Amino acid sequence: MHRICILIFAVFLFFAARAQNNYRFTPYGEDNGLPQSSIYDIAQDQNGFIWIGTAGGLCRFDGFQMKVYKQSTTDPRAISSYKEFRFYTDNDKRLWIVSFNGISLYNPVTDDFTNVLVYSPKNVVIAENHFFGEDNDFIWVGLCSYGVVKVHKKTLKVHPTTLTRTSLRASNNVGYHGFLDGGKIWIVDNNESEFPVFSIYDVAANKTDTINFPLNNIINLNDSQALGLTANKALLIHKKTLHYQTIDITGNGKEHYITGMSRSSASGVILSSITHGLYFLDTKHGRLTRHLAYVNPENKKTLYPRCTFTDRSGNTWVGTRGEGVFKLSYPYKKFEWYRSDHAANNNVFGLYADNTDLYASLLSSGMIRFARGGGDTPVNITLTKYIGNVLNNATIINGLGKDKLVIMLNGTLNNGASVPVVYNKNTGAVNPMNIEVQQFFATHWGRGNLRHFLFKDANENLYTNVGEYLAVISLCGDNRFCVRSIGQFNNETLCSGFIDREGNIWVGSFTGAFKQKGGKWERVRLPENKEVKSMCQDDDGNMWFSSNDDIVVLNSEQKVIHHFTEENGLLNGHVYNIQKDNNGNMWFSHNKGLTVYRRKEKRFDHFSKDDGLQSAEFNVGAGFKAADGELFFGGISGITGFYPEQIGKNPYAPAVLITGIKIYDEPYKTGTAYWNIRRLELPYTENSISFEFALPEYTNEGRNRYLFMMEGVDDKWIDGGDRRFTRYAGLQPGHYTFLVKGINNDGVVSPTATAVEIVIVPPFWQRPWFVALAGLSLLALSVGAGILFQKTRQRKAMRVLELQQKVQLERERISRDLHDNVGTQLSLINKNIENAISPLHDIPESERLKRFSKISQTSREVIFTLRETIWALNKEQISLEELSDKLKSFTQKLFEYNPSCRLAYSGEMDADVILSPSEAIHLFRICQEAIANSLKYAQASLMQINISAVNGKYEILISDDGIGFEEKIAQDRPHYGLENMQYRAGEIGCEFSITSKPGEGTTVAIRKK
């Protein structure tokens, strides 16, 4: 708190001392998230958030986002009102809120509210409810159409007082003002009368004294004084005697329309007038030190303040009536901005300063005189008033003695040759130099000057460029000047000049630079031939040269010791002017602001319009160092003046706040405010985490930057720039710590990092207990494996024997199959060949051919049988699908010779059903037999074959629509083919059945058990 008071007092003194124009407000409105633009109060909580009470909602601001808290009739933790919020921070740093509808206490842990008292004012449109302050046990509050109550700080119970009202007047606008101090409440209110009543309530004595002062507001200043307001004056009241001193605020006794007062120091107050802007009042000396009537001094936008607040960095926040919020940043960098509201423009090309005044030469606007440090109104000086044949264009300026200035004006004759004039600072007289000087300019002007410069030596001799000549002008009598050329630079356009500490003269041109040595001019050995805009000498005697894209530094031997560009330090290479300050640092103006090179630290610091400069763009030649060390640089919108030692840094860089956490881009659900979370424990399935964060430092929040890292992932800090979020995806199970620091607008880093511990819980199979259990299980398995090893060897030997036996049985089965089929068919072929060759009796030739045809058919069947057997034996396993394809191919060939019968083949099977070669041969033979029998005997017109399989079990159905037969007769008579099919089915673990009735066809079914 002590530091805040120092900051506030410092800003008050600064505003009191500096020029009227040196301020810029930063606006925050509905485009920035405010729900409404009429502001009633502003505060800062213990975490650093800015709170804004509007006429249409309550806001919390983190520097980038406005969170709006809405009234709710269903949520008891929501704020109880939607308008007219005012704040109070108690000694425990808790934020209290009084609104149109009662009293609330903010809960920073859960980011919600405890509504201590909820009520509805009667017959009131605007209720200025107010916190008076606190004692040891209670918070004292004034509520319109209710009265004064006290809230117990621990129990939050509301206690009425003798000041609680029962009879109240109806009004559009009623309110309380005042404070609690020394056991007494100083109260100004208009709850019962049309005009405010001032009274003092003694808490211990429970007694009220009405004071006959026509006050409409009052605040506590210090231990002995209070400040009250009447309609047109301020009263500085001694609290013990009630004697007072009158202070005229407006200066003319007229009504000031002040609606708010905020204490800025023990003797400093900021007054908010809804019609006249801000007044800064010094109560110690009884005078106003500053008046800010406009939001922007350039375009004269009127300021309508209602309340003010100063944050921990010293920034002043202004709440307005209908214009939102404006922020006046604390001037850590005390840049002065000089400009004239009455000049045609503020485009400055020449500067000169004496002990009291600053002079600027402007295009089309002559010359302007400013009082250094501000205070007096700038004076526009028309230089052409008493001189003919010149324009009011002052191109360059310099001092001559104590009371004169030499100014170059653009002439209208002799190809526009400049006319040097002398301005008397005491009388204001402007006179051209004598005719000899004017004739010299007219004679030597030539093509003229694209750049003008004017510098002087220790003897008050002035040096300037006249065409391609460098001329020296000296005072050679009373008001008479002599002029002569000291150098001609053929085909050169001169543009800058400088005299070093040794008295050497340097001249810059559009192609380089020249130095006068022994009365002769020598070209300076610069790396490139290009325009030299400015020259300066540092404390070591090195010469600095600026151009359109760099700065070159030469030592005394004209060797390059530094070459600065945008690649190695310059913010902008188009450097207009260089000035050395009293600490040996080099300052440059350019097209992106100002830069200083701190020679001891070998570091560049850059400054922009946001830091208080006249603009980002400056002008060539417009630079000057005053005798007391103050530097001035001119640009397109005026002049920036400053003492380099007063260009400080913002030291305030608080801890960063976590403002958002997301898991897989969805907000992390928690009952705790994000900035209070210090540990996250998440399952391995929620390992993509995003963080949003903000630095609660508002001097220039747009230039705040962030450093962050995830310990366990990143091996160093990551510079996130101004990015306020980061995401870590796919975090593996383990422990991590997310760290984030803030960097304020001046590069000061938060001293401590905000940390969030993160635990990604592994799946159960990666947890220690499971790993231990798995290890024990592995040990047990190893022991068991040792025991079973021998048994396994024995079983393996037995399996080998069993396998050999099965192979033998398979061979026997195949042999039998070949014998039964192939052997029989070969015997039949042999017998038919003998009968065809040597018949027992003569047979006709047709019969012989018939027998040979039968022999051929039987041979084909033998070959087919052998192929099927070989097909099965060549495979270690056969899928049911392959068997189906084989059977379908076989059946289709048979039906080529039986056109009278149609075939319908279908199947729906599992590709995973695998058959051994033996099982496949048996199934094929069963189906082959059934199909052949149907074609021979059934006289069918349709045969249907369906193969299906479900869950590893298959079924084969072969049916026809033939003549059928009696099943009983078939069972009574022996049939080798039927028995063979049943045997084969039994061998492979299948059920075999035949269903048939005369005239209804026959169905053969093979089903896997």
MIBASE-997926 format. One record per residue (C-alpha): residue in one letter; x negated, y negated, z negated. Coordinates in steps of 0.001 Angstrom, whole numbers, padded with zeros to 6 digits, always signed. Layout:
N
aXYZ;...
***
This chain:
1009
m+000000+000000+000000;h-002912-002319-000774;r-004283-001764+002755;i-000908-002525+004314;c-000689-005820+002455;i-004158-006766+003650;l-003172-005990+007240;i+000031-007963+006963;f-001743-010922+005441;a-004441-010747+008108;v-001905-010741+010914;f-000138-013681+009262;l-003356-015691+009110;f-004232-014748+012658;f-000894-015907+013987;a-001329-019090+012038;a-004698-019861+013632;r-004408-018774+017254;a-002795-020291+020292;q+000910-020120+020890;n+000610-018139+024119;n-001437-015233+022786;y+001262-012639+022231;r+003093-009968+024168;f+006039-007931+022965;t+006540-004283+023868;p+010262-003627+024414;y+012216-000521+023410;g+015788-000252+024599;e+018429+002172+025701;d+016150+003335+028522;n+013764+004505+025787;g+016475+006451+023980;l+018143+003901+021712;p+021880+004657+021495;q+022727+000989+021099;s+020799-002285+021404;s+021964-004175+018288;i+019474-003466+015507;y+020093-003879+011771;d+016959-002552+010139;i+013618-000808+010828;a+011415+001287+008497;q+008578+003826+008457;d+008776+007052+006452;q+006060+008983+004630;n+005228+011021+007746;g+004768+007900+009872;f+007970+008084+011920;i+009661+004778+012758;w+013352+004640+011799;i+015707+002302+013604;g+019237+001554+012444;t+021516+000420+015250;a+025145-000525+015593;g+025731+002796+017348;g+023532+005403+015706;l+020494+006218+013600;c+017153+006874+015364;r+013792+008383+014485;f+010935+007414+016814;d+007616+009290+017146;g+006054+006923+019671;f+007519+008682+022702;q+010929+010116+021910;m+013930+008760+020050;k+015872+011347+018094;v+019426+010170+017457;y+021226+011423+014343;k+024952+011538+014925;q+027798+011351+012480;s+029690+014632+012022;t+032870+015496+010192;t+032002+019217+010105;d+028300+019206+009185;p+027737+018136+005558;r+024004+017626+006239;a+024630+015100+009034;i+024441+011355+008412;s+027770+010029+007135;s+027989+006972+009404;y+027263+005779+012906;k+026392+002110+012365;e+024854-000646+010240;f+021993+001308+008688;r+019515-000211+006254;f+016548+001491+004648;y+014710+001664+001353;t+011569+003645+000466;d+011334+004433-003251;n+008237+004909-005385;d+008242+008632-004550;k+008100+007753-000812;r+011637+009033-000222;l+013665+007340+002488;w+017104+006119+001415;i+019714+004919+003884;v+022728+002764+003195;s+025220+002486+006037;f+028703+001270+006773;n+030085+004421+005139;g+027889+004944+002107;i+024522+006109+000784;s+022336+008936+002100;l+018935+010411+001256;y+016771+011791+004043;n+015341+015299+003581;p+011995+015341+005437;v+011487+019078+004860;t+014653+020075+006704;d+015142+016910+008803;d+018671+016294+007579;f+020505+014244+004950;t+022084+014451+001534;n+025110+012171+001574;v+025141+010754-001934;l+028238+008597-001534;v+030728+008490+001322;y+033379+005796+001481;s+035246+003571+003953;p+035129-000218+003464;k+038547-001789+003380;n+039489-004499+005859;v+035855-004995+006867;v+034415-004950+010389;i+030748-005602+009531;a+029428-004521+006129;e+025906-005610+005208;n+025325-003044+002467;h+022000-003514+000727;f+019374-001883-001504;f+018315-004125-004369;g+015515-001872-005557;e+014836+000638-008335;d+014004+000937-012005;n+012726+003992-013845;d+015899+006027-013378;f+018140+004447-010766;i+018352+003094-007242;w+020579-000018-007202;v+022819-000559-004182;g+025374-003155-003151;l+028325-001774-001162;c+030801-004071+000542;s+034406-003676-000684;y+033048-001392-003410;g+030535-003309-005487;v+027156-002639-007038;v+026390+000957-007990;k+023343+002799-009283;v+022217+006233-008117;h+020294+008467-010477;k+017033+009309-008721;k+016920+012922-009923;t+020542+014052-010081;l+021712+011769-007211;k+024839+011058-009222;v+026468+007688-008458;h+027315+005507-011458;p+029564+002457-011182;t+028536-000767-012916;t+030389-003757-014264;l+029599-005331-010887;t+031711-002733-009085;r+034673-004630-007621;t+038364-003884-007835;s+039816-006890-005997;l+038142-007747-002705;r+038879-010085+000171;a+039408-009025+003774;s+036769-010353+006166;n+035102-009524+009433;n+031681-009864+007832;v+030787-009339+004195;g+027483-008383+002679;y+024943-008233-000093;h+021404-009632-000311;g+018936-009771-003134;f+016407-007823-005172;l+015714-006142-008508;d+012784-007492-010507;g+011926-007499-014199;g+015214-005894-015234;k+017290-008464-013380;i+019165-008233-010100;w+019214-011396-008014;i+022386-011159-005940;v+023825-013125-003046;d+027185-011812-001763;n+030444-012973-000254;n+032673-010044-001228;e+035167-012138-003193;s+034821-015623-001740;e+034498-017137+001700;f+031134-018658+000792;p+028275-016590-000635;v+027852-016560-004398;f+024399-016481-006025;s+024180-014729-009378;i+021608-013016-011603;y+022578-009830-013404;d+020675-008824-016540;v+020705-005016-016526;a+019854-004502-020206;a+022276-007136-021458;n+024923-006195-018871;k+025474-009897-018303;t+025914-011930-015098;d+025035-015616-014682;t+026311-017455-011623;i+023814-019982-010243;n+024956-023078-008399;f+022695-022699-005375;p+024348-022529-001911;l+022260-019543-000836;n+023165-017058+001869;n+020068-014860+001436;i+017203-014326-000999;i+014056-012177-001189;n+011362-011557-003782;l+007989-013131-002951;n+005686-012438-005901;d+005666-012257-009670;s+006736-015870-010050;q+008556-016884-006882;a+011554-015989-004744;l+012586-017434-001408;g+016202-018362-000784;l+017926-019646+002317;t+020593-022248+002703;a+022238-023062+006008;n+019407-025324+007158;k+016562-025043+004683;a+014460-022623+002680;l+014212-022907-001115;l+011032-021782-002841;i+012443-020859-006269;h+010456-020427-009463;k+012013-017331-011026;k+011616-018395-014676;t+012747-022009-014477;l+014900-021803-011291;h+013215-024996-010111;y+012805-025056-006390;q+010950-026689-003517;t+012714-027393-000218;i+011151-026371+003103;d+012619-027698+006350;i+012516-024727+008784;t+013713-026292+012026;g+011908-029584+011444;n+015062-031584+012093;g+017342-030413+009318;k+019591-028533+011729;e+021049-025084+011053;h+018464-022328+011543;y+020782-019278+011901;i+018349-017039+010067;t+019775-013561+009478;g+016765-011736+008128;m+013653-012291+006040;s+010711-009961+005494;r+007806-010548+003166;s+004446-010411+004968;s+002239-011383+002008;a+002439-012964-001439;s+002970-016311+000268;g+003947-015322+003789;v+007421-014632+005160;i+008726-013826+008642;l+012128-015362+009295;s+014477-014017+011969;s+016765-016561+013595;i+019261-015163+016066;t+019117-018387+018065;h+015590-019752+017514;g+013359-016656+017438;l+010762-015848+014782;y+009354-018303+012235;f+006188-017545+010297;l+006400-019364+006978;d+003489-020142+004655;t+005220-020604+001303;k+001967-021530-000458;h+001613-024711+001574;g+005301-025083+002326;r+004978-025129+006123;l+005682-023113+009244;t+002546-021684+010810;r+003992-020208+013964;h+007169-020072+015957;l+007857-017417+018599;a+010945-018314+020554;y+010426-016063+023552;v+009974-012370+024220;n+007636-013217+027061;p+005917-016610+027201;e+005473-016261+030970;n+009124-016104+031959;k+010640-017675+028828;k+012942-014790+027944;t+014629-015837+024694;l+014107-013759+021562;y+017195-013002+019419;p+015788-011366+016264;r+017876-010004+013411;c+015260-008193+011327;t+011513-007517+011213;f+009292-004770+009814;t+005515-004346+009602;d+004187-000777+009942;r+001056+000726+008384;s-001137-000414+011278;g+000051-004004+010916;n+002315-003976+013983;t+005407-006150+013653;w+008678-004572+014819;v+011515-006903+015658;g+015119-005733+015736;t+017356-007950+017843;r+020997-008694+018346;g+021772-006907+021603;e+018244-006707+023069;g+016920-003583+021341;v+013564-003523+019586;f+010378-005461+020341;k+006953-004639+018949;l+004219-007203+018394;s+001009-005200+018120;y-001527-006072+015447;p-004363-008073+017054;y-007380-005907+016236;k-008813-007472+019390;k-008430-011188+018882;f-008214-012271+022494;e-006888-015777+023086;w-004684-016354+026094;y-004651-019891+027478;r-002129-020865+030120;s+000040-023848+031037;d+003785-023601+031521;h+003787-026794+033570;a+001066-026053+036127;a+002017-024891+039622;n-000135-021853+038938;n-002634-020596+036377;n-005179-019277+038884;v-008484-020333+037285;f-011799-020643+039206;g-013918-022838+036946;l-014392-023195+033165;y-016129-025453+030693;a-015752-025742+026905;d-017058-028237+024360;n-016629-028080+020601;t-012921-028876+020637;d-011502-028442+024115;l-011440-025989+026981;y-011241-027231+030581;a-010102-025150+033530;s-010170-025984+037237;l-007266-024584+039230;l-006332-024329+042880;s-003598-026852+043739;s-003205-027840+040088;g-006249-029969+039383;m-007599-029464+035895;i-006012-028409+032586;r-007305-029268+029127;f-006548-026864+026285;a-007227-027335+022607;r-009514-024509+021581;g-007749-022261+019088;g-004346-023493+020203;g-001997-025906+018518;d-001747-028799+020984;t+000198-028621+024207;p-002037-028101+027290;v-002619-031287+029305;n-002405-031145+033104;i-004841-033633+034692;t-004188-034746+038249;l-007636-035435+039691;t-006470-037060+042918;k-004562-039904+041287;y-007291-042523+041887;i-009240-040902+044745;g-008381-040642+048421;n-009252-038047+051037;v-009334-035184+048544;l-007038-032347+047538;n-005999-031561+043996;n-008045-028351+044261;a-010722-028248+041574;t-013073-025454+042576;i-015781-025635+039931;i-016533-027608+036765;n-019385-028305+034325;g-020270-030699+031534;l-022438-033786+031732;g-023510-035195+028410;k-021018-035332+025564;d-018151-037166+027205;k-018180-036382+030918;l-017374-033548+033274;v-018500-033055+036849;i-015862-031480+039079;m-015964-030402+042701;l-012821-031273+044677;n-011940-030067+048154;g-012158-032967+050594;t-010063-033605+053664;l-012899-035063+055803;n-016211-033787+057209;n-015092-030191+057686;g-013624-030173+054194;a-016865-031078+052426;s-016573-031063+048646;v-016381-034383+046834;p-018092-034401+043403;v-016187-036483+040860;v-016834-037460+037273;y-014136-037164+034597;n-014419-039191+031416;k-013046-037121+028536;n-012490-040176+026363;t-010649-042412+028833;g-009281-039854+031285;a-010766-041811+034183;v-011682-039894+037358;n-014277-041405+039692;p-016145-040033+042694;m-019920-040025+042598;n-021691-042811+044451;i-021643-042924+048248;e-025191-041543+048638;v-024123-038264+047023;q-020952-038074+049119;q-022940-038678+052314;f-025405-035933+051379;f-022476-033489+051044;a-020989-034614+054350;t-024357-034318+056145;h-025396-030922+054819;w-022017-029264+054549;g-022295-027391+057815;r-020021-024374+057827;g-019027-025129+054263;n-018879-023046+051082;l-016942-019833+050732;r-017998-019726+047083;h-018719-022713+044827;f-021073-022751+041867;l-022329-025489+039562;f-024884-024912+036815;k-027274-027156+034925;d-030681-027021+033266;a-031814-028234+029867;n-032350-031741+031267;e-028720-032077+032413;n-029687-031680+036094;l-026830-030108+038032;y-027366-027488+040742;t-024778-026678+043372;n-024495-025188+046857;v-023894-027527+049807;g-023526-025389+052894;e-026782-023400+053198;y-028652-025806+050902;l-029217-025670+047167;a-028916-029257+045891;v-029833-030806+042568;i-027860-033806+041264;s-029449-035985+038605;l-028333-039076+036741;c-030619-041856+037910;g-028966-044907+036394;d-025728-046088+034855;n-023051-044066+036603;r-025395-043502+039549;f-026515-040103+040745;c-029361-038975+042943;v-029157-035840+045050;r-031773-033828+046909;s-032238-030424+048457;i-034608-027959+046773;g-034083-025152+049232;q-032585-024316+052570;f-031426-020754+053195;n-030945-020359+056902;n-027905-018349+057958;e-027125-017534+054324;t-023875-018155+052495;l-024751-019109+048939;c-022326-017951+046254;s-023926-017923+042768;g-026747-019495+040753;f-028554-019089+037439;i-031475-020514+035408;d-033324-018016+033195;r-035014-018685+029851;e-038330-019482+031558;g-036665-022141+033734;n-036763-020066+036926;i-033942-020726+039366;w-032082-017778+040924;v-029621-018056+043813;g-027214-015366+045017;s-025902-015099+048563;f-023704-012778+050620;t-026799-010715+051504;g-028717-010618+048209;a-030586-012919+045846;f-033540-015361+045858;k-035905-016563+043151;q-037891-019781+043179;k-041524-019090+042356;g-044292-021713+042654;g-041973-023995+044573;k-041224-021248+047125;w-038224-018998+047474;e-038687-015229+047561;r-036036-012610+048241;v-035308-010453+045213;r-035934-006739+045745;l-032415-005384+045285;p-031528-001845+046428;e-029040-003144+049016;n-028360-006376+050851;k-024913-007414+049654;e-023082-010251+047956;v-024338-011239+044512;k-021328-012627+042660;s-022956-013344+039321;m-026326-013243+037530;c-027339-013175+033890;q-030422-012458+031756;d-030421-010150+028726;d-032464-010456+025514;d-035301-008384+026993;g-035702-010701+029968;n-034068-008274+032431;m-031904-009787+035161;w-028385-008473+035792;f-026806-008799+039256;s-023137-008027+039997;s-021588-007339+043378;n-018415-005980+044907;d-019102-002422+043748;d-021914-002247+041173;i-024280-003895+038718;v-028054-003725+039212;v-030514-004514+036406;l-034113-005478+037269;n-037021-005846+034872;s-039621-008610+035060;e-041447-006707+037810;q-038213-006517+039801;k-037949-002762+039371;v-034489-001236+038990;i-034015+000000+035422;h-030213+000404+035545;h-027718+000861+038333;f-024152+000928+037022;t-021229+002017+039206;e-017771+003441+038684;e-019436+006849+038630;n-021517+006172+035520;g-019661+003728+033304;l-017976+000850+035130;l-014204+000841+035056;n-014221-001302+038191;g-017226-002128+040373;h-015895-005473+041649;v-017602-007547+038936;y-016876-011274+039075;n-018859-012730+036200;i-021437-011643+033596;q-021944-013319+030201;k-024275-012354+027333;d-022943-012701+023797;n-024929-013670+020705;n-025484-010014+019805;g-027160-009233+023116;n-024182-007371+024581;m-023260-007971+028218;w-019633-008808+029117;f-018185-008459+032651;s-014902-009568+034216;h-013502-007532+037087;n-010272-006350+038726;k-009255-004054+035870;g-009889-006306+032902;l-013020-006893+030827;t-015904-004576+029988;v-018715-004900+027474;y-021991-002988+027635;r-023292-002550+024104;r-027026-002364+024704;k-027996-000834+021367;e-025456+001974+021629;k-025819+002155+025443;r-022029+002347+025655;f-019301+000717+027729;d-016044-000449+026115;h-013163-001482+028344;f-010254-003854+027688;s-007035-004279+029650;k-003987-006484+029741;d-002497-004301+026983;d-005272-005542+024691;g-004205-009173+025148;l-006035-010288+028295;q-004470-012886+030589;s-004056-010126+033202;a-006105-007272+034624;e-007503-009425+037478;f-010127-012113+036978;n-011799-014570+039382;v-015318-015121+040673;g-017244-017947+038992;a-014721-018257+036164;g-016891-017447+033170;f-018356-019580+030395;k-020119-019217+027049;a-019499-022024+024542;a-022151-023355+022193;d-020623-021526+019214;g-020676-018180+021058;e-017054-018006+022179;l-016707-016466+025640;f-014154-017501+028271;f-013127-015698+031454;g-010596-017066+033949;g-008201-015076+036080;i-004984-015190+038027;s-002764-015874+034987;g-004899-018139+032855;i-007911-017796+030594;t-009003-015194+028069;g-011120-016604+025250;f-012635-014727+022317;y-015436-014447+019832;p-017074-011075+020578;e-017571-010276+016906;q-013777-010498+016442;i-013053-007832+019053;g-012589-004998+016595;k-011193-001506+016699;n-007960-000158+015357;p-009165+002001+012433;y-005826+003677+011775;a-005596+007227+013134;p-003264+009292+010915;a-002718+013022+011083;v-000854+014296+014132;l+002713+015513+013624;i+004025+018702+015210;t+007322+017598+016761;g+008315+020754+018620;i+007629+024502+018711;k+008928+026786+021435;i+008759+030551+021874;y+008968+031515+025541;d+010176+027955+026266;e+013071+028253+023817;p+013081+026108+020635;y+011820+028019+017631;k+014759+028455+015286;t+013961+027465+011734;g+015499+025599+008849;t+012271+023676+008314;a+011261+020531+010207;y+008514+021375+012691;w+005966+018991+011146;n+006243+020908+007837;i+005506+024316+009349;r+002021+025507+008457;r+002388+029215+009235;l+004154+031233+011918;e+004540+035001+011779;l+005876+036404+015027;p+006366+039905+016453;y+004143+040962+019335;t+007117+040510+021696;e+007171+036739+020934;n+003599+035853+021823;s+004076+032860+024165;i+003993+029683+022037;s+004306+026001+022977;f+003574+023015+020731;e+004661+019399+021073;f+002947+016769+018944;a+002682+013032+018393;l+000270+010617+016734;p+002368+008249+014580;e+000247+005210+015439;y+002063+002585+017464;t-000401-000203+018237;n-000567+001005+021831;e+000952+004479+021772;g+000638+004879+025531;r-003141+005027+025124;n-003151+007580+022310;r-004907+010820+023236;y-005119+014309+021774;l-007676+017018+021066;f-006499+020555+020376;m-007753+024104+020183;m-006535+027566+019255;e-009050+029299+017022;g-009278+032832+018276;v-008707+031740+021877;d-010620+028498+022528;d-014308+028198+021706;k-014255+024374+021682;w-011900+021416+021421;i-009834+020691+024521;d-009375+017045+025531;g-005713+016908+026475;g-005769+013207+027377;d-002360+011661+026749;r-000609+015033+027192;r+001504+015694+024110;f+002081+019391+024523;t+000241+022648+025141;r+001152+026276+025684;y-000570+029538+024809;a+000851+032585+026581;g+000198+036279+026003;l-001428+036032+022565;q-002632+039465+021495;p-001761+040733+018007;g-003971+039059+015433;h-004571+035859+013432;y-004950+032443+015065;t-005023+028813+013961;f-003721+025993+016161;l-005500+022691+015475;v-004690+019251+016850;k-006194+015796+016282;g-005134+012373+017520;i-007232+009632+019068;n-005795+006140+018809;n-005878+003421+021445;d-009420+002432+020425;g-010865+005929+020425;v-010767+006491+016642;v-010155+010182+015893;s-007919+011488+013125;p-010205+012440+010211;t-008333+015688+009600;a-006743+018117+012006;t-003168+019305+011713;a-003284+023103+011432;v-000708+025835+012028;e-001665+029402+011156;i-000227+031940+013585;v+000097+035663+012963;i+001138+037875+015866;v+002312+041087+014203;p+001144+044151+016177;p+003473+047046+017120;f+003663+049806+014522;w+001263+051999+016456;q-001431+049340+016092;r-000970+048759+012366;p-003507+050084+009814;w-001139+052536+008152;f-000284+054073+011480;v-003937+054247+012523;a-004795+055925+009179;l-001930+058343+009543;a-002992+059079+013089;g-006545+059726+011874;l-005349+062160+009236;s-003151+063830+011793;l-006094+064090+014171;l-008185+065653+011405;a-005451+068138+010650;l-005135+068921+014334;s-008872+069452+014574;v-008805+071933+011692;g-005803+073642+013192;a-007488+073678+016575;g-010441+075520+015074;i-008139+078091+013588;l-006191+078497+016772;f-009252+078629+018978;q-009810+082309+018449;k-006139+083083+018833;t-006149+081057+022013;r-009003+083104+023407;q-007152+086280+022570;r-003976+084983+024118;k-005902+083892+027167;a-007318+087401+027605;m-003839+088836+027230;r-002494+086350+029770;v-005192+087388+032212;l-004135+091014+031850;e-000476+090074+032136;l-001233+087989+035200;q-003127+090829+036808;q-000204+093106+036088;k+002239+090577+037551;v+000063+090225+040632;q+000052+093988+041012;l+003808+094132+040632;e+004178+091307+043145;r+001990+093162+045614;e+004020+096309+045123;r+007220+094346+045570;i+005976+092740+048779;s+004696+096123+050008;r+008056+097642+049332;d+009757+094809+051084;l+007512+095163+054127;h+008016+098898+054060;d+011774+098642+053777;n+012112+096052+056483;v+009110+095993+058768;g+008384+099743+058475;t+011924+100763+059299;q+012092+098364+062207;l+008731+099550+063621;s+009888+103196+063397;l+013058+102225+065245;i+010975+100463+067938;n+008742+103538+068332;k+011717+105879+068671;n+013463+103641+071196;i+010275+103378+073286;e+009982+107230+073408;n+013640+107602+074428;a+013207+104982+077083;i+010057+106610+078497;s+011011+110311+078128;p+014777+110582+077769;l+016215+114011+076924;h+018343+113811+080054;d+018540+111483+082974;i+019978+108080+082268;p+020904+105301+084613;e+018532+102383+085092;s+020966+100026+083386;e+020886+102133+080263;r+017070+102100+080330;l+017025+098312+080565;k+019521+098102+077729;r+017222+100203+075523;f+014219+098016+076368;s+016252+094903+075528;k+017098+096362+072152;i+013412+097201+071614;s+012543+093534+072394;q+015149+092190+069969;t+013921+094462+067200;s+010313+093344+067827;r+011361+089700+067458;e+013034+090545+064154;v+009838+092210+062920;i+007792+089164+063894;f+010325+086855+062202;t+010240+088943+059034;l+006443+088875+058945;r+006408+085086+059461;e+008835+084569+056574;t+006749+086753+054327;i+003528+084964+055287;w+005264+081563+054784;a+006087+082516+051220;l+002702+084073+050455;n+000765+081017+051729;k+002312+078748+049038;e+001687+078723+045323;q+005141+077264+044800;i+008136+076431+046961;s+010796+073830+046259;l+014466+074687+046613;e+014665+071961+049247;e+011996+073693+051357;l+013872+077008+051036;s+017070+075298+052131;d+015359+073879+055227;k+013936+077340+056086;l+017294+079038+055656;k+019044+076377+057714;s+016541+076847+060580;f+016994+080630+060470;t+020797+080385+060444;q+020952+077923+063332;k+018892+080305+065521;l+021269+083170+064741;f+024272+081070+065627;e+022833+080386+069075;y+023678+084007+069865;n+027096+083829+068174;p+028905+080899+069763;s+032312+082121+068618;c+031538+081216+065005;r+030849+077680+063745;l+028356+076832+060974;a+028905+074242+058191;y+025705+073740+056190;s+025573+071419+053150;g+023469+070838+050097;e+022983+068580+047108;m+019978+069566+045094;d+017264+068430+042721;a+013895+068077+044393;d+012371+069146+041064;v+013642+072765+041316;i+010479+074808+042015;l+010454+078513+043054;s+007671+081063+043001;p+006847+082747+046368;s+008467+085973+045155;e+011664+084205+044061;a+011840+082335+047356;i+011466+085601+049403;h+014159+087332+047353;l+016598+084420+047781;f+015866+084240+051489;r+016430+088009+051949;i+019704+087929+050002;c+020993+085047+052119;q+019660+086669+055320;e+021525+089890+054539;a+024753+088100+053641;i+024703+085949+056805;a+023895+088910+059051;n+026707+091030+057562;s+029204+088213+058035;l+028272+087792+061711;k+028429+091557+062360;y+031606+092510+060549;a+033702+089517+059451;q+034938+088350+062887;a+034883+084856+061400;s+035347+081570+063219;l+033677+079462+060457;m+030839+080132+058069;q+030021+077689+055248;i+026695+077617+053413;n+026240+075329+050377;i+023121+075017+048245;s+023262+072855+045119;a+021176+072325+042006;v+021760+070443+038757;n+019329+070231+035834;g+017069+072929+037274;k+019872+075489+037854;y+020753+076307+041452;e+023739+077906+043143;i+024010+079282+046713;l+027471+079970+048225;i+027914+081750+051609;s+031553+082065+052685;d+033478+082852+055886;d+037079+082860+057037;g+036880+086387+058477;i+038952+089552+057961;g+037650+090242+054450;f+037937+093591+052623;e+039132+095207+049441;e+036580+094693+046708;k+037525+097957+044994;i+036880+099984+048142;a+033521+098278+048537;q+032633+099125+044952;d+033641+102784+045346;r+031592+103373+048488;p+027826+103154+048440;h+026373+100272+050520;y+022610+100013+050753;g+022674+096309+051815;l+024896+095297+048918;e+022806+097186+046411;n+019615+095663+047825;m+021042+092143+047406;q+022108+092852+043819;y+018673+094312+043036;r+016886+091325+044445;a+019116+088928+042467;g+018378+090780+039277;e+014609+090630+039974;i+014643+086819+040007;g+017111+086278+037126;c+020154+085389+039175;e+023810+086396+039026;f+025122+087926+042253;s+028810+088252+043154;i+031056+088936+046180;t+034625+087744+046343;s+036848+088957+049210;k+040432+089778+050144;p+041760+091179+053385;g+042626+088333+055729;e+041194+085648+053372;g+037474+085881+054114;t+034492+086643+051919;t+032273+084579+049566;v+028826+085589+048388;a+027469+083646+045340;i+023949+083582+043918;r+023565+081575+040642;k+020462+081019+038545;k+021039+082107+034975;
***
